[in-house]
Amino acid sequence: MERKISIEQTLCRGCNLCVEMCPKKVFEDGEEISPEGFKLKKVANPTKCTGCKLCELFCPGAINLKIEEKETPSYSPRLRLGRGGPPEARLARGGWRETKNPLTPGKYFWQGNKAVVEAALACGCRFFAGYPITPANEILEEMAKRMKVVDGVMVQAEDEIAAISMILGASWAGLKAITATSGPGFALMQENLSLADMTETPCVVVDVQRAGPSTGQPTRPGAMDMREVRYGSHGAIQRIVLYPESVQELYDLTIKAFNLSERFRTPVILLSDAYLAHLSESVEIKEKIDAFDRIYIPGEPPFGPTPDFSTPSMPRFGDGEFLSITGSTHDKLGARSTADSGIQEELISHLQNKIIKQKEELVDCEELFLNDAKIVVVAFGTVGRSAKWAVREARKRGKKVGFLRPRIVYPFPADKIKELSGKVRKFVVPEMNQGQMFYVVREKISREVVSLPQPNGQIIDPRRILKYLLGEGW
């Protein structure tokens, strides 16, 4: 991109706003004096311009900024990432890599919150910021111990708003970053999660759910944030949300959350709950893991759509790129454009399409006994443990019942549900809330959908689900 800046001297009024407001000090006092007796301004450092257009905003008459796109390089550095090609391609970085686990491979007996910490460190996370809140406290405590071992940074922030702000900044500094909270803290993070969506900032947020609303029951499990994680922020967004059912899956899906976050340049939410966070189970870790690092290609625009709906290049502070990062509507360079309807539509379509157009990569479900099922139990997270037992027991008693558990909750696997609806009679959705995901399932199909809600801060007894499947009520 080439930027051309000019000042119409006859319209300059000497207000000095261009000098004071430009973050890159592009403007300064000139030598010429106006008839009114003030120094006219001049463009002193045009190469430092980032294209943020603050100058035009404060002085729309006198200052004129033109941005011209250069022709896209003919090589394909995304395919090479440093393996041949011109110098620009060899400077590129990112993509898949195999990395050695910092721990000795084998089996460990971990609490759920501990598994999250070890998985984050294994895939390269080196920044954590958080604020103490039950039942996520052990993540913060473990990060305080472990980050210094791997030369990382752990910050106990003054509140959850500061914590989410810090991980966004750390991400733009080139670090994989994570925070952990529970429902009340997650509510405070919503505004900056929306900023992360708009600025395409990769990060991971762990929401260890508890019974709510408000303070609720801090030590009791719940699945109270199932809709908030998807629809809490304003604006047209797509969210990637994962919800494991075991400590092993907490470990595995934490790594997956980081890979998806870096791959799609978006915040990823990892759901847990008070039960799973404090459950201790055996976890098997491997010697090496596959980790994805965000792609950077020098000179490539850091925002906006790409021809194949892939994620744009992401430089970091210090790479020498002129970065403008804003929550306002912006073009491919990050320059604000709050009145251009075309740029607004292009940007929002890109934020949607980079996930929707590749949703096949985002389907991850556990499926049991679906071939002959007439009733399918759809469960999420910890409730899947109870539901799975109930389904197996019901089949022992001759009931044709199947089981479906999306590990990736959002984007919701609507195609899978629609496919099943063609051959099953009924869907049953047990939840540790008053039926939040029941509505999500029901809106996708025309079959009967039954909600089995339990918002009392307790794990659903598998015998309650079995009782319903045997026709004895809820």
N, C-alpha and C positions, 0 to 999 in steps of 0.2 A: 504494500500500500504506500502511495506517495501523497504527502500532505502539502498543500500550498496555502500560505497565510498572507493576507495583505490587509493594510489599514488605510482606509480612505481618510486622509489627513484633514480634509475640509469638514468632516463630520466629527472629528475628535474634539472632545470637550475638556480633556485633561482631568477627568475624574479619578484616574489611576486605578480603576477597578480591574482592568486587564492585567496590570502588574501584580496587584495584590491577590487576585483570585486564581491565577494560573499556577497549578502545583509544580510545574516544570520550569518556571521562570523563563518562558518563551519571550515575554515582552519586557522592555525597560524604557527609561526616559531617553529620548533622542536629543540631538543637538539643536534642532530647529525650534524656534519660538513662535507661537501662534500670535495673531493680531491682538488677542485678548491678554497675552502676556504669560501664558503657561507653556511648559515644555510639551511638545508633541511626542507621542509614543512611537516606538519602532519595534519591528520584529527582530530580536537579537539572536535567538537560538531556535530557528525553525526545525532543526533536526530532533529536538527534544520533544516536539509536540506528540501527544498520544492520541489526538483526535477526540478528546472528551467533549469538546464544543462548549465548555464553560465560558470561553471568551465571547462566542456568539450570543450566548444566553444573556450575558450582562451588557453587551454592547452590540446589539443586532444590526445597527446601521453602519457603524464604522468598520467593523471587523468582518472579513469574509474568509471562511475556511472551506477549501475544496479538498476532497479525498478521492484519489484516483486509484482504481485497482490495477495492479500489475498482472501480467499474464501468469497463470498457474504453471509451475515447473512441469516439464514433460515426464520426468522420472516418477516412480512410485515409491517414495521412501517408506510408506506404511508397510509395504511388503518386504522391504529390505532391513529397515531399522539398523543401519550401520554396517550392513554386510555388502559393501561395494557401492558403486554409483558415485556421483559427484560429491564434493566436500559437504554440501548441505545435507545430503542423505546420511553421510557417515556420522554427522553430529546428532542425528535423531536417537531417541531412546524410548524405552517402554516396551510393552508387550509381555508375552508369557516368558517366565523363567523358572527354572527348577532351583529351589533354595533348600539349604540344609536346616533341619530343625535344631534350634539351640539346645533342646533337651535330648537325652539319650532315648532312642526309640524303645518302645515297650509298653507295658500296661501301668497306668497310674490310677490311684483311687482319689478322685477329686470331687469337691463340691461344684455345683453348677457355675457359680460366679468365678471360681478359680479357673475353670475350663475356658471361660471367655477370655480371661487375661492371657493365658498361655497360648491360645490360638492367635490372638491379636499380635503377640510378640513374634510368633513363628512366621507369620506372613509379612513381617516387616514394619508393623506399627511402632512408631517411636515418639508419639505424643498423645498424652491423655490429659483432659481437663474435666473436672467434675465437682459436684457439690454433694455433701453427704445426704443420703436419703435412704430410708428403709423401703424395700429389701435389697437395694443395690450396693450397700455400703462396702461389702467385701471386695467388690471390683476396684473401688477407689483404694482400699487398704492394700490389696495385692499389687496394684500398679505402683504404689509408693515404694514397695519393696523391690519390685522386679525391674522397673524402668531404669534405675541407676545401674543395674547389672549389665544392661544392654546399651548403655550410654544414651538412653532416651530421656524424655522430659515428662514429669508428672506435675500438674498444677491443681491444687485445691482452690477452686474459684470462689468468689464472694457470693455467687448465686448461679442458677442454671442458665440465665441469660448470658452471663459472662462466659460460662463454660462452652456453650455452643458457639459463641463468637470467637473464642480462642481456637477451637479446632478448625474453624473456617480459615482463620489466618494462618494456622500451622500448615493446612493443606496447600494453600497458595505459596507457602515457603518450600514446598516440595516434600512434606512429610505425610505419611499415612497417619490419620488421626481418628480418635474415638472418644466418645463420652458415654456415660451411663447414668440413668436416672429412673424414676418411677412416674406414675401418672401425673401427680401435681407438678413435678419438675418438667415433664414432657410438655405439659400445657404451656409453660413459660417459654419453651424453646420454639414454639410454632412460628413466630415471626422470622427468626433467623433460619429456620428450616426452609421457609419460603425463599429467603435470600439465597440459600444454598442451591435450591432448585433453579432460580433465575440465573445465577452466576455459574452454574454447572460445576459446583465444588464437590469433589468426592470426599465423603466422610462416613463414619458409621456411628449410629446412635442406638444404644442398648436401652430398651424400655422394659424394666423388670416390673411387671404389672402387679397391682394389689387391689384389694376390694375398695371400691369408692362409692360415690364421688367425694370430692374434696379430700380431707385428711383420711376419711374412711377407716379402714382397718389396716394399718401399715404392715402388720406381720402376717396377714392372711392373703391367700392367693385369689386372683380374679383374672378375668379376661375382659377388663373394662375398657380397654383402649383400642379395641379391634376396628372401630370406625374412625376414631380420632387419628390414628396413624396414617390413614389414607386421605381423610377429608378435612383434617384440622387446619391446614394452611389455606389461605385465600388464593384464588387464581386457578387457572387451568393447568394442573400438574398431573404427572404420573408418578406413583411411588413404588419402590421395590421394598417389600416387607417379608421377612422370614420368621417362622415360628417353629422351633424344634420341640421334640417331646422327651428327649433324654439328655443326659450330660454328654454322652458321646456326640449326639447331634448338635448340642450347643457348641462343642469344640469345632466340629466339621463345618457347621453353618456360619460360625464367626469368620472362618477363613473364606467361605463362599461370599459372605457379605462384603468383605474387603475387595475381593476379586470383582464382584459385580459393581461395586462403587467406583473402582478405578476404571473398569471396562466401559461403563456407561456415563461416567462423570456425573454422578448424582449422589445425594445422600441416601443411604440404605438403612432401614430400621430393622434391628434384630429384636424380636419379642422374646421375653421370658416371663416368669411369674414367681411369686414368693415361694411356691413349692419347688419348682424346678431349680431356682437359684440356690436353694439350701439343701437340695437332694445330693447325696454322695453316691457315686457309682464308678465302676471301672471304665477307664478311657484308654483306648489304644492309640498311640501316636506312631507315625512312620518317621523314618530317617529323613526323607525329603518330601517337600510339598510343592505343588504348582502354585505360583503366585503371579498375578497380573499387575503390572505397573502402568500407570497412565502414559499415553503416547504423547511425545513431544517432537515436533518437526519444525526446525528453525524457519521463521518467516511465514508459516502457515497461520491463517486467522484463528484466534483462540475461541471464537464463539460462532454460533449460528449453524445453519444447515450445511451438510456435505452431500454430494451427489448420491451416495449409497446409503444414506441415513446413519452413517457411522458417527462416532463421537469426534468432535474437533480436537485438534492439538491443544495440549495444555502446558504452557511454559510455567516456570516458577520465578518468583522474585529473585533477581540476580542473573537471569539468563541473558539479559541485554535486550529483551523485548520491551516495547513501550506499552505497558499494560494499563488499561482503564477498566476497573471492575466495579460495576454498579448494579443496583437492584432495579434501576429504571430500565425501560425498554431500550435496547441498544442494538447496534449493527454488528457485523462480524468482527470489528476491531474493538468493540466495547464502547463505542461512542454513543452517548445518550441521544435518543430520538423519541421524545415523548409525545409527538404530534403526528408522526408518520404512520398511517394505518397499514401500509404495506409492510413496513418493517415489523410492526407489532404482530401481524398475522404470520409472517415468515418465522419469527422467533418462537411464538407459541406453538406453531405447527412442528417446528424442530424439536422443542422440548417434549412434545407428545410422541412424535414419530420415532425418535431415537430409541424409545422403549417399545412402543406398540408394534412397529415394523419388524422388530426382532424378538417378539414375545415367545417364539418357539424355544429360545434359549432360557426362558424364564418359567418353564413348566417343570415342576418337581413334586411328584405326588407318590405317596405310598398307597398301593392298591392291593386289596385282598378280596378274593371270592366274588369278583365282579362278573364272571362269565355267565352264571346262572341266577344272579341276584334279582329278586323282585322288590326288595327294600334295600336301600343303600344308606348307611350311616356316614355322614360327612362330619368329621371332627377336626379340630385345630389344636396344635400344641399339646399341652399336658393332658387335656381331655381325651386325646387320642389313646392314651394308655388305658383308660377305663373303657372307652368305646371298643377298642380292639378285643379286650377280654370278653366283653359282652357279646360281640359278634361271633366269636369262636364258640362260646357256650351255646348261643342260639342255634348255630349250625349243628352242633352235636345233638340238638333236640329236633332236628328236621326242618328248621326254618331257613329259607333261602334268603340269607342276608349277606350283603357285601359291605366293604369298608373302603373309604376314600379319605386320605389325609393330605391336604396340600402343605408341603413344607414351605413353599413360596406362596404366601397368602395373597399378595398383590404383586403384579397384575393377577387378578383372580382367574383361575383356569376355567373360564366360561365354556370353552369348546369341549372340554372333558365332561362337564356337567351336562351340556346339551347332547353329547353323544350317548351318555348313559340314559338320559330321559327318554330316548326312543325305545328302551326295552325294560325299564323298571317301572314299578307302580308308584313308589313313594320314596321320598328322601327324608331322613331324620337328622336333625342338627342339635346335638347336645352341647351346651355352652355354660361357662362360668360367668354368665351375665344374663340379661333379660332378653336375649335373642338378637344380638347385633348382626351376626353372620347369617342368621336365618333369613333376614331380608335380602342379603346379598345373593344367597342361593336362589331364593324364590323369584327374584326379578329376572333370572336368566332362563327360566323354564316355565312350562305350562302344567307340569305334573304337581301332585300334592306334595307339599313340604311341611313337615311338622317340627315345631320348635320344642326342645326339652331344656328349658332355662333353669339355672340354679345360681342366683346371685348372692348367696349367703356367706361367701368367704371360705368355703370348704371345697375340697376336691370332690368331684361327682363320684359317688359310690358306683362302681361298675354294675352292682346288682340292681340299681335303680334303672339303668339303661336296659339290662337284660329283662327286667320285669315288663318294661314297655314293649320290647320286641316280642315277648311271649303273649302280648295282648292283655296284660293285667293293669294297664294304666300307668300314669306318671306320678 
